[in-house]
Amino acid sequence: MKQLLLVVADTNIKLIAQTLSALRHRGQHIDTLKVITTLRGYHALHEAASDGALADQLQLGPVEFDLADIQVISDEHGQAMSEPTTAAQHDAMADFITRAIQSECTIASQQVHASLSGARKTLTFFMGYAMSLFARLGDTLSHILPGNTGDPAPALVTIPFVRMRDELPAALLDQHTSYQDVVQSLNTVKNEHLLVLAPQTHSVQLGELITRLRPIDLTFYIWFIKQQIQQQGSVRAPVRNQPEPEYANTFIEEYRTLVDWLRADEVEAELRAKTFCHDTGFGMDANFFSERKSRIKRSFLSGFGKQLSEQIAITLCAKQGHHRRYKVPLSLSRITTQS
């Protein structure tokens, strides 16, 4: 697996070299170096490259690195900056570092070794926090100890950090996102927002987070919550080869309210003739129940992340023989449906 050293730095080229040296000293192989820096830092690296001394100053050895591997932090207008002087530039710097870490941590064929040495406190804070958000098992975070920068093999300390990647919605892992979006997503977990079901837009909202469901899946979720109330806390799942006629009829009634009224009769006829018609009789069968439950869970994981999904997904709560019961763990008093 490719080993990437990702450094956030300003103008201190020596600290980058010492980080590489310390990693070699502890037996950590590095294939590639990339540097996140300010415009001022880029000029320092470019000047060394112009003198033909960059490889020597960085003590690169076999490590791959050239000027194309330098990512210069840009402001909200896309202009390279040396120092944030406004709130907007500060936010842009946070977003830039967040996206850089996110991008590198999506590459399955590499491990990321991030170093905080050589940058100002704000830069190192955002890099450290971004690693907490996106780093995987095997990705590391380190720092050169102050007072050891003149040693032949300076002390490199591995920094323990909490990995929160599994708590983020999948959508935030797969696309460019902002620092504020990620923080907002995690804060939603801590707040007791209402879960709002919106049939007109086929969406589910929790705080500022919104995800869309297929109409049939949203119908099933609304139907399931009503069944949970009626069945006093949990819902009995259909048993294989024993379709449930009552489930099918109440589901169809619910589905008619979500589809365009001009198509309601057509949709009901299709459900009765195909979806709920089986060799063993008419009704909602175990396969339909299981498929809807699984699709809803995948949508929630993508839109809300693991921790929130565990609260709102349809979850197994009891089983006895072939019988299974499910529930939505979230208090039903926190679930509302828009009319």
N, C-alpha and C positions, 0 to 999 in steps of 0.2 A: 504494500500500500504506500502511496506517495506521502511524504512527510513535508508539510508546509510550515515554515516559520513566518508568522504574520506579526509584524512589529508596528506599534503606533509610536511615532518619533517626531521630534522637531528638528533641531540642527545638530544634535550630538551623534555624529556618525560612530564615534568610538564605542558608545553603549551598544549599538547594533552588533559591532564586531565582538564585543565582550559577551553578548548573549549567545552568539554562535559558538564562541570558544567554550563557554560554560556548558552548553549542550553537548558539544563533542566530548568534553571532559567526563561527563556522566554517561557517555556511550549512546547518546541520542543522535541517530542519523537524521540529517536534513537534506531534502532534495531541492527545495525551492524556497527562496526568500521573497516576500512581498512586504512593502512598506506603505502604511497609511500616514500621511504627513500633511503639513501646511505648505503654503506656497514658499514660505521661508525655508522650510526643510527641503523642499524640492530643489531650490536654488543651491543649497549646500551640497546635495548629492550630485546635482548636475555639474557644479564647479569641479568636484572631485573627479567626475567622469571625464570632463574636458581635459584635465591634466593627466589623464590616463592612470590615475592612482586609486580609482574607486574600488577595484577588486582587492588591491593590497590593503587599503584602509579598512575595508569590511572583513578582511581575512576570509574571503569567500571559499577558496579552495574549489572543490567540485560542485558547490552549490550554485544552482541556476539563478541568475538575477541580472536584469538590465533595467534601463530607465522606464521601459514599458510596464515594469512591475511596481512602479510607484503610483499610488492612488492619492491624488491631491484633493484635499477636502474643499468642497465648493459651497457657496452660499445659496440662498433661496432662488437666485437668478442663474445659477450654474456657473458663477464666476469663482475662480480659485481664490482662497483667502488665507491670510497669514494669522489673523487673530480675530475672533468674533467680537464685534463692538456693539451689536444690537441684539435684542431678544430674538428677532427673526433669524439672524446669523447663528445664534446659539442653537436654536431649534434645528436649523439646517445641518449644523455640524453633528448633532445627535442623530439625525436621520441618516446622514452619510455613513457614519461609523456603524450604525445598526444594520444598514443594508449591506455594507461590505462584509460584516461578520456573518450575516444571514446567508449571503451568497456563497461564501467559502464553506459554510457548514452544511450546505445542501449537496456538496460533491461527495458521493459515496466512496469514491476511489482514493480519498485522501484523509489524513488526520491533520487537524489544525493545532499548532502549538503557538499560542498567542503570548506576546511579551509586552508588558506595560512599561518597560524601561525606556527612558529617553524622551518622554513627552510631558507636557504640562498636566496638572492634576485633572482638569476637566476632560481632556482627551482620554486619560487613563481610566477615569470613572466610567465614561460611556463605553469604552472597550470592555472593561470588566463586566459591566452590566449586560452588554450585548452577548458576551460569552455565557453568562448565566441564562440568558433567554434562549440561545440557539445551539450551544455546544452539545455534542453527543458524547457518549462514553468513549474514552480514548483521546478526546480533545483536551488540551491542557492550557493552563494559564500560569505565567511565571513573571518574576521580577528580579533584577540584579540588586543585591543588598547595597545600600549606601555605605560608603567607607571601604568598599572592596573593589572599587572601579580601577585601581592601579595594580591589582594582583594579576599574575600570569593566568590564573584560572579563577576568576571572580566567582563569588558565591551566588548561585542562581537558586532562588527559592520558588518551589511550586506552591501556588496559591490555591487552597481548597475553595470551592464555590458550589453553590446550590444550582443544580441543573433544572430549569423550569420548562424545557422544550416540550415535554409531554403535556403540560398544562395549556399550551397555546392551541388555538384553532388551527387545523391543518392548512387553512387558506393563508394564514399569516406565515407559514413556513415555506410555502411554495411560490409566493409572489413578493415583489418589492413592497415594503410597508414602511410606515413611519414609526419613530420611537414612541410618539404619543399614542398611536393605534395599539401598539403592543402593551403599553402600560395600562391603557384603558381596558383592554381585554382582561388582563390579570386582575385589575381592581374590581371588575364586574363579579368575579368569583367571591370577593369579600363582602359585597353588598347584597342585601336581600331585595332584589328587584322583583317586580311582577313578571311572570312569563306570559306574554301577550300573544294569543293566537289570532291571526288576521286572515280569515277565509277569503276576503276580497282580493288580497294580494298574494295569497298562498304562502304566507310567511309566518315565522315565529321570531319574536323579539324578546331579548333579555337585556335590560339596560340599553346600552348603545349597540349591542351586537344583534344582527339580524341574519337569519338564514331562510332560504326558500325551500319548500317541500313540494313534491308533486301533489296535485289535488287529491289523488286517491290516498296518499300517505298522510296528508294533513287531515283528511276526513277520518282515517283510521285512528289517528292520535286523539282527535276530539271525541270520537266514538268511544275509544278506550277509556278516557278520563270519565266520561259519563257512566260507563259500565263499572269503573272502579268505585264511584259513588254509590251506585245501585247495589253492587255486590259487597258493600261495606268494607272497603279497604284494599281489595285485590281482585284480579280478574282470572277466572278459570279459563285456561286455554283449551281449544278444541283438541280432542284426542284423534290420533290418526285413524282414518277410515270411518270417522263418526262426525260428519258435518253437523253444524249447529244452525238449524233453520231460524231461530230467534235472532241469533247474531247477524245472519245475513239480512233479515228483514229490517232490523234497526240500523244496520250499516247503510243499506240502500236508502232508507228514509233520510239519514244524515247526509249522504252523498248528493241527493237531489237538491239540497239547500245550497251546495257549493257550486254546482255547475249551472250554466246558463239555462234559464227556465225553458227556453225553446228546445234544448237538447235533453231535458230531464227524462222524458219518457223513453227516448232512444237509449240513454245511458242505463236506465233501469232495466230495459228489455235485454240489453247485452249482459248485464251483471247476472240476471236471472237465467238467461239461456246458456251462458258460457262460464263466467267466472265462478258462480256458485252452483252450477249443475254438475253433478258427479255420478258415477256409476252406483255409488252407495247412497245417493239421495241428494236433495237440495240442502244447501247450507254453507256457512263459512267453514272451510276445512283447516287442518293444522298447517298445511303448506302456505296458504294465504296469510294466516295469522303470523307465522314465522317470518315470511318474506317482508311483510309490512314492518314488523318490529325491527328487523335487521336493517332495512333501508333507512328508517327513521334514525336509528342509532348512528349509521355512517354519516348522515347529513348533519346530525348534531355534533359529532366529532369534528367534522370539517368546519362547521360554523362557530362552534362554541368552545372546543377543546375538551380534553379528557375530564377535568375536574367538574366542570359544569354539566357535561354530558352524563356523568354518573348520577347527577341529581335529577335530571329531567327525562332521561331515556327510559323506555319500558324495560323493567328489570325483573329477573326471576327472584321470587321471594319465598317460594315453598314448593316442594314436590313430594309426591307419594305414589309409588308405582309408576303408571303411565300418565298420571295427572300432574299438571304444572299450574302454578298460579303466579301471576305477574302483577307488578304495580309500578307507578311512577313515584319515586321516593320523595320528590318535592312536595311540601305541604300543598294540598289542593286549594287552600285559601289564597295561595300566591299565583294561581293560574286563572287567567281571565280570557274570554273570547270576545273579540270585537264584533258588534252586530253590523 
